[in-house]
Amino acid sequence: MERLHRVVGPIATNVHVLADPRTREAIAIDTATPCLAWIADELATRDWTLKLIVSTHGHWDHIGDNAAVAEHTGADIAVHPLDRERLTDPQPLWAPFEIVPSIPAIELAEGGEIRFGDIRLTVLHTPGHTEGSVCLLGRDDGLLYSGDTLFAGGWGRVDLPGGDPAAMVGSLGRLTELEDAIQVLPGHGGTTTIGRERAWLELVRDGERLFA
């Protein structure tokens, strides 16, 4: 699997493109504004075909270019059904530009698998930041695309629309079941590993609450 990454937009969102070098099929994760030009250039340069746009959740800083990228590439959009309306009827808070509605064609479900060529990503439903937040686990490559569920040293806000502290506790506790070596690629900020975050993740799990 080949991987590309770019930080875009006013809240420095991590946008990822993954591709199978044999089939030249690619997927994009969290197509924030403005990423269309970058994605289009990279696809053309590498002769990749974008097949799927995955939204880890429906907040504006992760979905802003969904419609534009889908129109340009013909790729389907995938999101958990509990966040579908955040894409079809975006109600962005504090967004500095218009967020164009986008229409998901694929529902992400707990335990489901995204497969294109050698790309294998398992969907983990991890509510807390929003009702339909998901993480994407690539076991073969030792990667976790954690959206805004898990950051290096912290978790996604639970005081925004869709946030739920109790649900976040459960989701973070669930991530302690993963191997220490799993590399975590969050929706914002730098990469980390489950092992580096384990100590505080277990405090959250065992204490059954988020801490200050």
C-alpha positions, 0 to 999 in steps of 0.5 A: 500500500502506498500512502500520501498525507497532507495537512490542509485547512484552517484547523490543520486537518490531516488528509490521507490518500491510500492506494494499491500500486498494483490495481492503482485504486485509491481511497481518500480519508477526510477530504477537508477544504482545500484538498481537491487540487492536491488530490487531483494532481497526485492522482494524475501524476500516479495514474491512480483512480480514486474509488472511495472518500471516507469521512471519519465523522461529519464535522465541517473540517473533515468533509468540506471538499467531499462534494468537489472531490466526488464530482471530480473523481466519481468516487463514492462517499462513505460515512457511518449512518449516524453522521449521514445528515452532517454531510447531507445537511451540514450545519457548521459551527465557525466554518470560515467558508461554505460547506457544500452538502455531499451525498454518501452512497456507502454506510460504514458499519461496525466490523465492516471492511473497506477493500480495494486491491491490497487495501484492507481497513476494518471499521471501528465505530467509536462514538464520543466526538460525534455519534457516528465517529469511526476509526479505520484499522489496517491490521496488515499495515499496523495503522489506525486512522483515528479521526477525532477519537484519539490524538497524541496525548488526548481525545476529541472534544465532547462539547460539540454537536454530537459529543458524548463523554460517556461514549468517548470513555467507551471508545477510548477503552476499546482502543486499549485492546489494540497492540502497542505497535499500532501506529495512530494517525489522528485527524489533527496533529502528529502520529503516535502509537497505542503503546505511547498512549496506553497509560492514560487510555487505561486510566480512562478505561478503568476510571470510567471517566474522562479526566481534566 
